[in-house]
């Protein structure tokens, strides 16, 4: 009965898509994702993991900004904190015998604690609106500047050299303990399936969360924080909880990115990197998890394709895409399209 009540929240007023038709489409897309490695080579599949790694950050930002109404430019800060933490832990202790999984958990927890401390001063200090974005961006840029100047030999944690602007490298990839020996997840098919499974679990888990009482209160305070507070809710606690969860997901992106490429640099916390998740989520549709997930993957694919002609052109197109979205489809391109299709199906019934 308890599980039935939990799974009931997979559908609800806070998420787009419900009924047999939606879940049939979900299964078809999932099967296509599962079959995809069978139709491609391991190198291409391994590169596809790059796109999946970023979806956790986007989904976390959707929870913080789209559902909670708190625009955060600090997601790449938590991305970097967790990524560097994973590198330091694995370089010093290795990744065998389950230490790699432990490093992932500890790194994400470090990002969560950092988010809890920062979020406490932000939300209990009643910082909101544009000032929240300014403070989180300032923290991100301060971290990026700090890590960029750690080039000297004195900047090391045990055996792990921070290496300043060049970034940290040489950390082992993700390793899973298994009977008969550890399984090292190289950037190929095995890692793809692991990350794909995590994306599905996080997506479904967040659907349950936002359709629960917590999600309903979060949306209520987004729409009218004064009214929610007058009804007896301590909105600061809900904002802080959403901030910690979303930032932890950004940390998970950082860990997976670092283990995938076996490197991380301060530029992952720069102003360009901090702005890109805002574009992904806004273009897809920040107030819906499905729109965010689809939009992020589509925008990332377009961005990656455009970088062939030069990163400056890709950034210009991303900026134009954001402007068009804000002016023409404030709910996001995917969110607007989903709403239109939903209305069409209801009218057809």
Secondary structure as UniProt FT lines:
FT   HELIX           2..8
FT   TURN            9..10
FT   TURN            13..14
FT   HELIX           19..36
FT   HELIX           37..39
FT   HELIX           42..61
FT   HELIX           62..67
FT   HELIX           75..93
FT   TURN            96..98
FT   HELIX           99..123
FT   TURN            124..126
FT   HELIX           130..148
FT   TURN            153..154
FT   STRAND          156..157
FT   TURN            158..159
FT   STRAND          160..161
FT   HELIX           164..166
FT   STRAND          168..169
FT   STRAND          175..176
FT   TURN            179..180
FT   STRAND          183..184
FT   TURN            187..188
FT   HELIX           189..210
FT   HELIX           213..223
FT   HELIX           225..230
FT   TURN            231..232
FT   HELIX           235..261
FT   STRAND          263..264
FT   HELIX           266..269
FT   HELIX           271..284
FT   TURN            286..287
FT   HELIX           289..306
FT   HELIX           307..309
FT   HELIX           311..328
FT   TURN            330..331
FT   HELIX           333..348
//
